[in-house]
Amino acid sequence: MIKKILFWIILSLIFILAMGSMASMAGEFSLSAENDVMGHTDRHYTHGTRLFYLFDDLSIFSFEGRENRVGIGLSQYMYTPSDIKIAELMEDDRPYGGWLYLSFLLSSRDGNSLDLAAIDIGVVGPSSGAKEAQKLIHSWVDSADPKGWDNQIEDELGLNLIYQKKHKWSKKGLVDFDFITYGGGSLGNVFTYCDVGGMLRIGHNIPDDFGYIKMEPSSRVTGVSAYLFLSAEGRYVLRNIFLDGNTFKDSHSVDKEDVVGDAVAGLGFEFGKFELIYGYNHRTKEFKGQDEHNRYGTLILNWKY
């Protein structure tokens, strides 16, 4: 049943993207990849891939005086314990787990304020394809074969409801800078948390958007943009299925940390219709007994047309 649902999720994504292209709707493609090899590790949150498309203007949503956009995306994430060369269950380390899901997004901007709401729906467990994806990637780059995926959490349909509120202060000059604050959270059987954070960007001709790993209205800068950014985020986590284990079945789990923080430093470049962003992420310990913090890199390519 779950594989049939996944088939229809993927087919629906392809259909919507094809219809958008056929209708010549202006918009933005975004391809994001996160991997801990950029942090010189191979463990815990180890890889994430996301393909997203944002439509510039869909008349089905109309809020007077606001800029509104609709988006759809397909993502896959994978999580492993600290030593993937061990086939046996590592009871004191986090479970293996994968998450394949479709996202539907609505954002509404009023000047320097943004409201963002999203629904993520998909599957965790073997049907996510995370085992096959990691084994394939590791065979391509001649890395260690992950042997413990038979211990991953079980199949479970996943649903998250997400909301964020952002606000931006900016100043233009010889050197531009802006500061973005945000808060919100997620409610669902995969992730339930509340978060607050902020980002500082400094550079030349900074895009008129709301920052790093954006799923919200972006600028149409036609010149050259270059900037550095620093960000910090704190989350109070009530549920993380990749630490707590399955909701309705028995599975491997560990005791999670309730408070988790992220710090990110990076840079972005924009030239015409293309934008490239790189961020180096440092994440605090996510579960009891974790021996050290996590590090991973994020690479984002955006194409606007």
C-alpha positions as CSV (number, residue, x, y, z in Angstrom):
1,M,0.0,0.0,0.0
2,I,2.8,2.5,1.0
3,K,4.7,1.8,-2.3
4,K,1.5,2.6,-4.3
5,I,1.1,5.8,-2.3
6,L,4.7,6.8,-3.1
7,F,4.1,6.0,-6.7
8,W,1.2,8.4,-6.9
9,I,3.1,11.1,-4.9
10,I,6.0,11.0,-7.4
11,L,3.6,10.9,-10.4
12,S,1.7,13.9,-9.0
13,L,4.9,15.9,-8.6
14,I,6.0,15.1,-12.2
15,F,2.5,16.1,-13.5
16,I,2.4,19.4,-11.7
17,L,5.9,20.4,-12.8
18,A,5.1,19.4,-16.4
19,M,1.9,21.4,-16.3
20,G,3.7,24.5,-15.0
21,S,6.3,24.2,-17.7
22,M,3.7,23.8,-20.4
23,A,1.8,26.8,-19.2
24,S,5.0,28.8,-19.3
25,M,4.5,30.0,-15.7
26,A,7.4,32.0,-14.4
27,G,8.9,30.5,-11.3
28,E,12.0,29.1,-9.7
29,F,13.6,25.6,-9.6
30,S,15.7,24.9,-6.5
31,L,18.0,21.8,-6.1
32,S,19.5,21.3,-2.6
33,A,21.9,18.7,-1.4
34,E,23.1,18.3,2.2
35,N,25.8,15.8,3.1
36,D,28.1,15.2,6.1
37,V,31.1,14.4,3.9
38,M,31.4,18.2,3.6
39,G,31.7,18.2,7.4
40,H,34.3,15.4,7.3
41,T,32.0,12.9,9.0
42,D,29.7,10.0,7.8
43,R,27.0,9.6,10.5
44,H,23.7,10.7,12.0
45,Y,22.0,13.1,9.6
46,T,24.1,12.0,6.7
47,H,22.4,13.1,3.5
48,G,19.4,15.1,2.2
49,T,18.2,15.9,-1.3
50,R,15.4,18.3,-2.3
51,L,13.9,19.4,-5.6
52,F,11.5,22.3,-5.2
53,Y,9.5,24.5,-7.6
54,L,7.9,27.8,-6.7
55,F,5.3,29.3,-9.0
56,D,5.5,33.1,-9.2
57,D,1.8,33.9,-9.5
58,L,-1.2,31.6,-9.2
59,S,-4.5,33.5,-9.2
60,I,-6.2,30.8,-7.1
61,F,-4.7,32.5,-4.0
62,S,-5.3,36.3,-3.7
63,F,-4.6,38.3,-0.6
64,E,-4.9,42.1,-1.2
65,G,-1.6,43.9,-0.9
66,R,0.5,40.8,-0.5
67,E,2.9,38.8,-2.7
68,N,1.8,35.2,-2.7
69,R,3.5,32.1,-4.0
70,V,2.7,28.4,-4.2
71,G,5.4,25.7,-4.2
72,I,5.7,21.9,-4.5
73,G,8.8,19.8,-3.7
74,L,10.1,16.3,-3.4
75,S,12.7,15.4,-0.7
76,Q,14.6,12.4,0.6
77,Y,16.6,12.4,3.9
78,M,18.6,9.6,5.6
79,Y,19.9,9.1,9.1
80,T,22.4,6.5,10.3
81,P,24.3,5.7,13.5
82,S,28.0,6.7,14.0
83,D,29.5,3.5,12.5
84,I,27.9,2.3,9.3
85,K,30.3,-0.6,8.9
86,I,28.7,-2.6,11.8
87,A,25.8,-4.8,10.7
88,E,24.4,-5.5,14.2
89,L,22.0,-3.3,16.0
90,M,23.8,-0.5,17.9
91,E,21.4,0.0,20.8
92,D,23.2,3.1,22.2
93,D,23.3,4.9,18.9
94,R,20.5,6.5,16.8
95,P,18.5,4.3,14.5
96,Y,18.8,4.0,10.7
97,G,16.0,5.9,9.1
98,G,14.8,7.4,5.8
99,W,12.2,10.0,4.9
100,L,10.7,10.5,1.4
101,Y,8.0,13.1,1.2
102,L,6.1,15.6,-1.0
103,S,5.8,19.2,0.2
104,F,3.0,21.7,-0.6
105,L,3.9,25.3,0.3
106,L,2.0,28.6,0.5
107,S,3.9,31.8,1.3
108,S,2.5,35.3,1.7
109,R,4.7,38.4,1.8
110,D,3.9,41.9,3.0
111,G,6.9,44.1,2.6
112,N,9.5,42.9,5.1
113,S,7.3,40.3,6.7
114,L,6.6,36.8,5.5
115,D,4.1,34.1,6.5
116,L,4.9,30.5,5.4
117,A,2.7,27.4,5.7
118,A,3.5,23.9,4.4
119,I,2.3,20.3,4.5
120,D,4.8,17.5,4.2
121,I,3.4,14.0,3.4
122,G,5.3,10.8,2.7
123,V,6.8,7.7,4.2
124,V,9.6,6.8,6.6
125,G,11.2,3.4,6.7
126,P,12.3,0.9,4.0
127,S,9.8,2.3,1.5
128,S,11.6,5.7,1.6
129,G,14.4,4.1,-0.5
130,A,17.1,5.6,1.8
131,K,19.0,2.3,2.1
132,E,19.2,1.9,-1.7
133,A,20.1,5.5,-2.2
134,Q,23.0,5.5,0.3
135,K,24.4,2.2,-1.0
136,L,24.3,3.5,-4.5
137,I,26.0,6.8,-3.6
138,H,28.7,5.0,-1.6
139,S,29.4,2.7,-4.5
140,W,29.8,5.7,-6.8
141,V,32.3,7.4,-4.6
142,D,34.0,4.2,-3.4
143,S,33.1,4.8,0.2
144,A,32.3,2.2,3.0
145,D,29.3,0.0,2.4
146,P,26.6,0.8,5.0
147,K,25.7,-2.6,6.6
148,G,23.1,-1.9,9.2
149,W,20.1,-0.8,7.3
150,D,18.2,-4.0,8.3
151,N,17.9,-2.3,11.7
152,Q,16.1,0.8,10.4
153,I,12.8,2.0,11.7
154,E,9.6,0.4,10.2
155,D,7.4,1.8,7.4
156,E,5.1,4.5,8.5
157,L,3.1,7.2,6.7
158,G,4.3,10.6,7.8
159,L,2.5,14.0,8.0
160,N,3.9,17.3,9.1
161,L,2.1,20.7,9.3
162,I,4.6,23.6,9.3
163,Y,4.3,27.3,9.9
164,Q,6.9,30.1,10.1
165,K,6.8,33.9,10.5
166,K,9.8,35.9,9.3
167,H,10.7,39.6,9.5
168,K,13.6,41.4,7.9
169,W,15.5,44.6,8.6
170,S,17.8,45.8,5.8
171,K,20.1,48.7,5.0
172,K,21.6,49.5,1.5
173,G,24.9,51.3,1.1
174,L,28.5,50.8,0.0
175,V,28.1,47.5,1.8
176,D,24.6,46.0,2.2
177,F,23.4,44.2,5.2
178,D,20.2,42.7,6.5
179,F,19.0,40.8,9.6
180,I,16.2,38.2,9.5
181,T,14.4,36.8,12.5
182,Y,11.9,34.0,12.5
183,G,9.9,31.7,14.6
184,G,7.4,28.9,14.1
185,G,7.3,25.1,14.3
186,S,6.1,21.8,13.1
187,L,3.3,19.5,14.2
188,G,3.2,15.8,13.1
189,N,4.2,12.2,13.7
190,V,7.6,12.7,12.1
191,F,8.7,16.1,13.6
192,T,7.0,18.1,16.3
193,Y,8.9,21.1,17.6
194,C,8.9,24.9,18.0
195,D,11.9,27.0,16.8
196,V,13.3,30.6,16.8
197,G,16.3,31.9,14.9
198,G,18.0,34.7,13.2
199,M,20.3,35.4,10.2
200,L,22.8,38.2,9.4
201,R,23.8,38.8,5.8
202,I,26.5,41.2,4.6
203,G,27.6,41.8,1.0
204,H,26.9,43.5,-2.3
205,N,23.4,43.7,-3.8
206,I,21.9,41.1,-1.4
207,P,18.8,39.4,-2.9
208,D,15.5,40.8,-1.6
209,D,14.4,37.5,-0.1
210,F,14.3,35.9,3.4
211,G,17.5,34.0,3.5
212,Y,19.3,30.6,3.5
213,I,17.5,27.5,2.3
214,K,14.6,29.5,1.2
215,M,11.2,28.2,0.3
216,E,9.7,31.6,0.0
217,P,9.5,34.6,-2.4
218,S,12.8,35.3,-4.0
219,S,14.1,38.4,-5.8
220,R,14.6,39.0,-9.5
221,V,18.0,40.6,-9.2
222,T,19.5,41.0,-12.7
223,G,23.0,42.1,-11.7
224,V,25.6,40.4,-9.6
225,S,25.1,39.6,-5.9
226,A,27.6,38.3,-3.4
227,Y,27.2,38.0,0.3
228,L,28.3,36.2,3.5
229,F,25.8,35.0,6.1
230,L,25.7,33.8,9.7
231,S,22.7,32.2,11.3
232,A,21.6,30.5,14.5
233,E,18.5,28.6,15.4
234,G,17.2,26.9,18.6
235,R,14.5,24.2,18.7
236,Y,12.5,22.6,21.5
237,V,11.8,19.1,20.2
238,L,8.7,17.2,21.3
239,R,9.0,14.4,18.7
240,N,11.6,13.2,16.3
241,I,10.7,9.9,14.8
242,F,14.3,9.3,13.8
243,L,15.2,9.3,17.5
244,D,11.9,8.3,19.2
245,G,11.2,5.4,16.8
246,N,7.9,4.5,15.2
247,T,4.6,5.9,16.4
248,F,2.5,2.8,16.2
249,K,5.1,0.0,16.2
250,D,8.0,-1.1,18.3
251,S,11.3,-0.1,16.8
252,H,14.8,0.9,17.9
253,S,14.9,4.3,19.7
254,V,17.2,6.5,21.8
255,D,16.5,9.2,24.4
256,K,16.5,12.5,22.5
257,E,17.7,15.9,23.7
258,D,14.8,18.3,24.1
259,V,16.7,21.4,23.1
260,V,18.8,21.4,19.8
261,G,20.7,24.3,18.3
262,D,22.1,24.9,14.8
263,A,24.8,27.4,13.8
264,V,25.5,28.1,10.1
265,A,28.1,30.1,8.2
266,G,28.2,30.4,4.5
267,L,28.2,32.5,1.3
268,G,25.9,33.1,-1.7
269,F,26.3,34.3,-5.2
270,E,23.7,35.4,-7.7
271,F,24.2,36.2,-11.4
272,G,21.2,36.8,-13.5
273,K,18.8,33.9,-13.3
274,F,21.2,31.6,-11.3
275,E,22.0,31.6,-7.6
276,L,24.5,29.4,-5.7
277,I,24.5,29.1,-1.9
278,Y,26.9,27.1,0.4
279,G,26.5,26.7,4.1
280,Y,28.5,24.9,6.8
281,N,26.3,23.6,9.5
282,H,27.1,22.8,13.1
283,R,24.4,21.0,15.1
284,T,24.4,20.3,18.9
285,K,23.9,16.8,20.3
286,E,20.4,15.4,19.5
287,F,20.3,12.4,21.8
288,K,21.6,11.2,25.2
289,G,25.0,9.6,24.9
290,Q,25.9,11.2,21.6
291,D,29.7,11.6,21.7
292,E,30.1,14.8,19.7
293,H,28.2,17.5,17.8
294,N,27.3,17.0,14.1
295,R,28.6,18.9,11.1
296,Y,27.4,18.9,7.5
297,G,27.4,21.1,4.4
298,T,24.5,22.4,2.3
299,L,24.8,23.3,-1.4
300,I,21.8,25.0,-3.1
301,L,21.4,25.8,-6.8
302,N,18.4,28.0,-7.8
303,W,17.3,28.8,-11.4
304,K,14.8,31.5,-11.9
305,Y,13.0,32.1,-15.2
